Amino acid sequence: MSASQTYRTLKLSENKLEIVNEQVGESNDAQLVMKPILAGICRSDVKEFLGTRTVRHDFGHEILAEIKSRSINNSLLPKVGDLVVLDPHVEIDRSSGFGELIVASGSTESLAKAFVKVPASVSPERLVFIEPLACAHHCVANLLKFEQKQDLQSLSVAVVGAGMTGILIGLLCRHYGAKVTIINRSEDRLGFLRRTSIFSDDELSLFGDIEQEFDAVIPTTTFLFPEVLEFSREIVKDSGLILLYGGTKSGDKFPNINNIAIDDIRRNQRESTITSKGKSFKLCGTHGATTDDFKSVIKLLENSSQDFAVEKLIGRRITLDGVPKTISEMTKKEILGKTIVEFDL
Ligand SMILES: NC(=O)c1ccc[n+]([C@@H]2O[C@H](COP(=O)([O-])OP(=O)(O)OC[C@H]3O[C@@H](n4cnc5c(N)ncnc54)[C@H](OP(=O)(O)O)[C@@H]3O)[C@@H](O)[C@H]2O)c1
């Protein structure tokens, strides 16, 4: 690949989305140049566009790509022709996943950690879900840790919020043996899920139809609004567990409980025992994903493919030129299912 090659890429700056021409250029650090195959649009891309994402910036991070060139021959790095997905938790410099090419640079070790090699035997439509599945896996691994269990057999788990992450957490909890109920505020997302037949009717419910309590409740909504936390408290069993997953920001509190900083609990994956309204429950947090989560998810997609028909969750396929309009549309109305950007091969 020539160092002066030009490529079109989507840039987000000052809440403006623009497709610009960039040069591949040279770097003093190790550099990988990749050709994306599929990229997913994540809720956090929309939050970054709106300026409501308060911590890391990961614009265009759900990436499945093929390695086109690497600046150094090092056995740690993926090879030309390898398929990779991005682990956005590793610090590197990179262009957005919404581009004709992705150019990434950093130390050899960081690049090797950030770009996880994936098997060509799994379909691209499943591989592109690895990053959100890894975050969901981290959540379920934390649930196992806080419950001090090896699996979730005989546990009832309520996932509050049928957004993409809620769905993926539900799939993983069910794979690990839990009886799962996905609970949503309104009907549209449940209708979409019913049409995919990924969950049975009795695994899906509206908030108002819940009449039981659960061993574990995982709120996964856009933000952990007071009404979502209140609902989670209502439906958790005495001695049960609430695992905070959805968005939080510094200063957020659990309603009517003093001195519980939920952002700290979630981001630092802490555990606290709460007594409130006649119940005692554990309030715990989960945040991010590790290399082990990526590895576990790849194994699950290879060995338990029947449990992870995630390609059915793709709601819309677009091209690079359609990304700015789609992200801006997503700030105004809900697009059901995962939107996938396809690139010419
Ligand atoms: N802990 C972590 O490591 C981690 C990692 C990745 C993402 N996240 C967080 O997970 C969140 C969810 O991601 P996603 O992609 O699934 O997002 P999403 O598509 O924004 O999720 C939307 C869900 O939130 C529900 N919701 C929104 N406002 C609500 C309210 N006021 N009351 C009740 N339900 C409400 C929606 O219900 P309706 O269908 O009724 O609108 C829907 O089920 C992200 O915003 C992000 O902050 C956390």
The ligand as an SDF file (V2000), in Angstrom:
LIG
                    3D

 48 52  0  0  0  0  0  0  0  0999 V2000
  -21.6440   -0.9350   31.2450 N   0  0  0  0  0  0  0  0  0  0  0  0
  -21.0040   -0.9650   30.0880 C   0  0  0  0  0  0  0  0  0  0  0  0
  -19.9090   -1.4510   29.9860 O   0  0  0  0  0  0  0  0  0  0  0  0
  -21.6480   -0.4430   28.8470 C   0  0  0  0  0  0  0  0  0  0  0  0
  -21.1210   -0.7740   27.6060 C   0  0  0  0  0  0  0  0  0  0  0  0
  -21.7610   -0.3360   26.4590 C   0  0  0  0  0  0  0  0  0  0  0  0
  -22.9150    0.4430   26.5750 C   0  0  0  0  0  0  0  0  0  0  0  0
  -23.3670    0.7540   27.8280 N   0  0  0  0  0  0  0  0  0  0  0  0
  -24.5910    1.5430   28.0090 C   0  0  0  0  0  0  0  0  0  0  0  0
  -25.7050    0.7980   27.6210 O   0  0  0  0  0  0  0  0  0  0  0  0
  -26.6940    1.7180   27.1580 C   0  0  0  0  0  0  0  0  0  0  0  0
  -27.7180    0.9990   26.3390 C   0  0  0  0  0  0  0  0  0  0  0  0
  -27.2060    0.7060   25.0610 O   0  0  0  0  0  0  0  0  0  0  0  0
  -28.1830    0.2760   23.8630 P   0  0  0  0  0  0  0  0  0  0  0  0
  -27.3810    0.2640   22.6290 O   0  0  0  0  0  0  0  0  0  0  0  0
  -28.9240   -0.9400   24.2430 O   0  0  0  0  0  0  0  0  0  0  0  0
  -29.0460    1.5590   23.9090 O   0  0  0  0  0  0  0  0  0  0  0  0
  -30.3950    2.0260   23.4920 P   0  0  0  0  0  0  0  0  0  0  0  0
  -30.7200    1.5200   22.1620 O   0  0  0  0  0  0  0  0  0  0  0  0
  -30.3040    3.4880   23.7430 O   0  0  0  0  0  0  0  0  0  0  0  0
  -31.3590    1.4080   24.6080 O   0  0  0  0  0  0  0  0  0  0  0  0
  -32.5580    1.8860   24.5970 C   0  0  0  0  0  0  0  0  0  0  0  0
  -33.3720    1.1980   25.6710 C   0  0  0  0  0  0  0  0  0  0  0  0
  -33.5290    2.1020   26.7420 O   0  0  0  0  0  0  0  0  0  0  0  0
  -34.9470    2.2310   26.9960 C   0  0  0  0  0  0  0  0  0  0  0  0
  -35.2370    3.5080   27.5990 N   0  0  0  0  0  0  0  0  0  0  0  0
  -34.7760    4.7050   27.1920 C   0  0  0  0  0  0  0  0  0  0  0  0
  -35.2580    5.6570   28.0130 N   0  0  0  0  0  0  0  0  0  0  0  0
  -36.0460    5.0360   28.9380 C   0  0  0  0  0  0  0  0  0  0  0  0
  -36.8060    5.4680   30.0490 C   0  0  0  0  0  0  0  0  0  0  0  0
  -36.8630    6.7520   30.4050 N   0  0  0  0  0  0  0  0  0  0  0  0
  -37.4850    4.5460   30.7540 N   0  0  0  0  0  0  0  0  0  0  0  0
  -37.4410    3.2560   30.4340 C   0  0  0  0  0  0  0  0  0  0  0  0
  -36.7390    2.7760   29.3900 N   0  0  0  0  0  0  0  0  0  0  0  0
  -36.0330    3.6660   28.6620 C   0  0  0  0  0  0  0  0  0  0  0  0
  -35.5830    2.0480   25.6390 C   0  0  0  0  0  0  0  0  0  0  0  0
  -36.9410    1.7230   25.7850 O   0  0  0  0  0  0  0  0  0  0  0  0
  -38.0190    2.0970   24.6250 P   0  0  0  0  0  0  0  0  0  0  0  0
  -37.9260    1.0210   23.5840 O   0  0  0  0  0  0  0  0  0  0  0  0
  -39.2990    2.1020   25.3440 O   0  0  0  0  0  0  0  0  0  0  0  0
  -37.6190    3.4310   24.0910 O   0  0  0  0  0  0  0  0  0  0  0  0
  -34.7380    0.8770   25.1200 C   0  0  0  0  0  0  0  0  0  0  0  0
  -35.1200   -0.3500   25.6460 O   0  0  0  0  0  0  0  0  0  0  0  0
  -25.8600    2.7650   26.4190 C   0  0  0  0  0  0  0  0  0  0  0  0
  -26.5210    3.9900   26.4120 O   0  0  0  0  0  0  0  0  0  0  0  0
  -24.5650    2.8120   27.1910 C   0  0  0  0  0  0  0  0  0  0  0  0
  -24.5510    3.8960   28.0850 O   0  0  0  0  0  0  0  0  0  0  0  0
  -22.7840    0.3090   28.9410 C   0  0  0  0  0  0  0  0  0  0  0  0
  1  2  1  0
  2  3  2  0
  2  4  1  0
  4  5  1  0
  4 48  2  0
  5  6  2  0
  6  7  1  0
  7  8  2  0
  8  9  1  0
  8 48  1  0
  9 10  1  0
  9 46  1  0
 10 11  1  0
 11 12  1  0
 11 44  1  0
 12 13  1  0
 13 14  1  0
 14 15  2  0
 14 16  1  0
 14 17  1  0
 17 18  1  0
 18 19  2  0
 18 20  1  0
 18 21  1  0
 21 22  1  0
 22 23  1  0
 23 24  1  0
 23 42  1  0
 24 25  1  0
 25 26  1  0
 25 36  1  0
 26 27  1  0
 26 35  1  0
 27 28  2  0
 28 29  1  0
 29 30  1  0
 29 35  2  0
 30 31  1  0
 30 32  2  0
 32 33  1  0
 33 34  2  0
 34 35  1  0
 36 37  1  0
 36 42  1  0
 37 38  1  0
 38 39  2  0
 38 40  1  0
 38 41  1  0
 42 43  1  0
 44 45  1  0
 44 46  1  0
 46 47  1  0
M  CHG  2   8   1  16  -1
M  END
$$$$
